[in-house]
Amino acid sequence: MLTQRLAEFAIETKPSDIPGEVMDAARDALIDTLGVGIVGSLEEVGEIALRYVSAMEARREGSVWGTHVATTMAEAAFVNGILGHALDFDDVHASVHGHPSTTMIPAALAVGEATGASGEALLAAYALGLDIAGKLGIAFGSGHYQRGWHSTATAGIFGSTAAAARLLGLDVAQLRHALGLAASQASGLLKNFGTMTKPFHAGPAAGRAVQSALLARA
């Protein structure tokens, strides 16, 4: 079963098994995504997302970048995903056919903050999630994008779910369930490009990834 193999890879790979250059690239992606996300918090779409999350009664598990606001893991990932894609300066990955870090870094950081994960664990979760999103992006092919799907979100949600699940300590069976939940929520349309809905796509991909992992754990 393909889902089983992906889940085993995401959960059972040790940080020491990941090449040093991959961990270095994961670190660079983390720094880059935080940078564009903090600036994105000043954009109109970021301000709208901040007003949304500020109005919610929530546990203070994850920080909203560039602000003093903290909320649940899923909501922090949601808002930070939007912030990371607000300016469209975030990194691009050819295999994903889109912007990978703006969904995975928000999910990983929100869960990592809430669980007290180490920097090594955080970067390993991101690297493995990116590998999964890239493999799925290749499987989707360029036709997926050409038919109107925003691969940043539709492929990104799977890598984000894997990263969140690993940091939450899920087992292989639980991640299989989480990936199934994520698949039912994968979305994003190219028709929305040119509007604030484009950066919004990254928010649900990150937030629902965390939510899927939490539901699977529950």
Salt bridges, closest charged atoms under 4 A:
ASP24 OD1 - ARG27 NH1 3.57
ASP28 OD1 - ARG27 NH2 3.17
GLU61 OE2 - ARG59 NE 2.90
ASP88 OD1 - HIS85 ND1 3.85
ASP88 OD1 - HIS99 NE2 3.35
ASP88 OD1 - LYS198 NZ 3.14
ASP90 OD2 - HIS85 ND1 2.97
ASP90 OD2 - HIS99 ND1 3.27
ASP131 OD1 - LYS135 NZ 2.43
